[in-house]
Amino acid sequence: MDVHTVAKAGFGIGTNDLYDRARPSYQPLALSYIRHVIEKKTSINVAEIGAGTGIFTRALLAHPEWSSNVQAIKAVEPSDGMRNVFSRTVKDNRVTLSEGTFEKTGIDNQWADLIVIAQAFHWCPDFDRASAEFSRILKPHGAVVFIWNLEDRDTARWVAQLREHIEQHEDGTPQFRLGLWRKAFDTPSYQGAFLPPSEKSWTYTLPTNVGAVLSRAASKSYIAILPEDEKLRVQSSVKEIVEKGEDKVWIDESKGIFLYPYKCYVVVSQKK
């Protein structure tokens, strides 16, 4: 299966418990917005591609507008390590988990009312084949939702400095900020099957501390694959950037708790 080599190594066995702890869940407001994409449906089949460790799946199942309306979720994930954590953390009889990719989901024709891709679509290697697969498994007038939780570098200088430092290690890996994923909307398969995408974003903050920021940085695939000595140098630099950040918004400075600014970004593609 077509999986980027950095994703395969960085999200392999042994790296994903940290990912699951360090990465934020999805905001209720965004989940409500997605619910309204298919608001007329009350018994919903969801295909989640690139399901990871189950962070989005758990949030969806816990959300009051979704919990009683999901009929089934077919989660697809190429990484053995992520599937291992998913199987331990998602406990719901409506959910099945299998190996698969954006281009080869293994899901039946016109099964899904909704496809969700959370924090993953920038890894897609072939946007035309993926768009064809999305069209194949979606019911008529179904939708694909792409969602990302992003560190908001525009809100705080310390976040921008942190991201600039970490990005030196990306080494050509596909990232959301590069916008390469937008090429999907120009492919023949997308344009033949889907309406132009609509986009929405929200800013929010989460309480954090220096240790949690370090874990968030370490959970990135291209950091996870670095040699141990280089990882330690990255962690040391990240710690220094955060501790010196003068524009941190404190919740309780005596306990070292401050706000981590985030942005949730959602793109909706409706099937024609």
N, C-alpha and C positions, 0 to 999 in steps of 0.2 A: 504494500500500500504506500501511497505517496505521502510521506511525512517528512517535514524539514529535519535535517540531521540535528540541529540545535534543539528543536522541540523534543525529538526522540531521546536525546541524552539528558537534556535539562529537566524533562518531566518524566524521567525513567523511574525505575524502582528505587525507593529510598529518599526521594526528594519531595514527595507530595503531601506528607503530613504537615510539613512546614508551610507549603503552599496553601493548604486548607485552613491553617490557623492564621496565616498572615494576610490573606486577601480578604477584602471587605465583602459583605453580602450586598444584596440589591435592595435599594430603597423602596418602601411601600408605594410611594408616589409613582415611580417608574412601572411597577408591577400593575398598578391600577390603570395606568395609561395603556399598557399592552393589553389588558383585559378588554378595554373599550375598542381595540382594533377588531375584535370578533365578538362584540357585546351581544349579538343576537343568538349566539350559540350557548347552550347550557350543558352540553355533554361533549367535552372537548378532547380531541386526540392531539397530543403535543409530541412532535419530534424534536428532540434536543440534540444538536450535532456539535461535537466538540464539548461534551458534557463535563469534562474535567473531573474534579473530585466531588461534584454534586452541590456546589455552593448555590448556584441558581436554582437547581431542582428543589432543594430544601426550602429556599425562600418562596418559591412559587406554591409549593404544597402547604406552606404555613400561612399564606396570605388569605384573608377572609373572602376576598372576591374570587379566589381560585380554588380554595380547598375542597369545596363541594361540587365544583363544576368540571373538574378534570376527570375524564373517563379513563384515559391511559396516557402514560408518557413512555415513549421509546427513546432511551438515551443511547447515543452512539459516541464512542470515544476510542481513538487509536492507541493511546498510551496505556500499557499494562499497569504502570505505576499509578496513574490517575484512576483507572478502573478499580484497582485494588482499594483505594481510599473510598471511592464512590460506593462500592458494595458494602463497606463497613459503616458508612454514615447515612445512607439513604435507606430508610426502612418503610416501605409502602408497597402494598401488593399491586398497586396500579402501575408500578414502574418496572420496566425491564431494561437491562443494560447489555450492550453487545459491542464488539469491535467493529469499527467502520470509519470512514472518512467523509469529507464533504462530497466527494464525487461518487462514493460507493457506500451508501448507508445501509443497504440490505432491507430497507423498509418497503412494504407493498405499495403498488401504484395507488395514488389518490387515497391514501390512508389518513393523512394529517390534515387537521383544520389549521394548525399553526406550526411553523418551524421556528425554533429559537436557537440562536447562536450567541452564546455569552462569552465575551472576553477571548474570542478565538478566531474570528474570520480573517484577521490580518495574516494568519498562517496559511491560508488557502493557496495551493500551488497552481490551480487551474480554474479560473473564475468562470469560464464558459461551460466546462463540464459540470462544475458545481451548480450553476444556474439551471442547467438541463435536469440535473438530479432533483433540485428543489421543485421544479415544475412537475416532474414525474410523480413525486410522492405527495404533493399537495392536492387537496380537493379543489374543485372549481371555486374561485373567489377566496381561497385561503390566503395566508400571508406569511412572509418571512420577517422575523424581527431580529435585528443585529443589535446587541447591547454591550456596552463597555463601561466599566468603572475606571476612571482615570484620575491619577494624581493631578491636582489643579495647579499647574505651574504659573498660571496667570494671576493667582490670588496671593501667593506668598513667595517672596524672593528666596527663602531658604529651600522651598520645594523646587524652584527653578534651578538653583545651584546644585541640589542633590541630583536632579534628573540629568543636568549637563555632565556631572561627574560620572554617573553610572552609564550614560549613553556612550561614553568612550569605549566601552567593552562590547557594544552590540555586534560589531564585526559583520555588518551586512544582514543581520537577521531582520525579517519583516516586522515592522512595528506599526501600531495604529497611527501614530503621529505622522508617519510618512505618507499616509493616504493612498498607498498602493491598492488597498482593498476597494477603492472607488472604481477601479477599472472594471469590476464586475458589472457595473451598470451600463457599460458601453458594449458588452459582448452580444453577439447575435442571439444566444439562447436567453439571455435576460430580457433583451428588448422585445423578443418575440412572445414572451410569456408573462411579463410583469409590467405594471405601470411604473412611471418614474418614482424614485424613492422619496419619502418624506422624512424629515429629520427633526429631532427635538433634544434638548439637553437641560439638565438641572445642575446647580451647584449645591453642595452640602458639606458638612464637616463631621468628623468623627473624633472622639477623644482618643488620645494616643500618648505614648511616652517614647523615649529614645530607643528602648529595647524593641518595641513594636515596629518602629521605623526601620531599624536594622533588619528585622525579620522580613519586612516587606521588600526591602532591597534584595535580600538573599534569596527570595522566592522567585526572582526573575530567572528564566531559563539560561540566559547567557552568563549570568553570575554563578549559577549553580554548577556550571561545567568548568569554571576556572580552577587552576591548581590551588591547593589550600593556602599557600603563602600569598598568592595574589588575592584570594578571597579576603584574607585577613587585612591586607592593605586597603581594599575597597571598604570593608567594614569600619576600619579606623578613620578613613577619610569621611565617610558618611556620618559617623558619630560626631566628628569635629564640626562638619557643616551644620548639623542639627543643633548642637550645643551652642554654637556661635550665632545662630540665626536670631537676629534682633527683632524680627517682625513676627515671631511666634505669638500666637494668641493663647494666653494661659488660662486654664480652668482652675488648676491648683498648683502653683509654682512650688510650694513646699513638698508636694508629692511627685513633682515632675510630670504633671499631666497637662497637655496642651492640645490644641485643635489641629487635625490633619485635614486640609482642604481637598475636596474631591469634586469631580464632575461626572455625572452619569450621562452617557450619550446613547441615544436610541435612533435607529434607522428602520423604517417600516417599508417593505416592498409587497404590494398587493398583487396577487395573481389576477390576470385579466379574465 
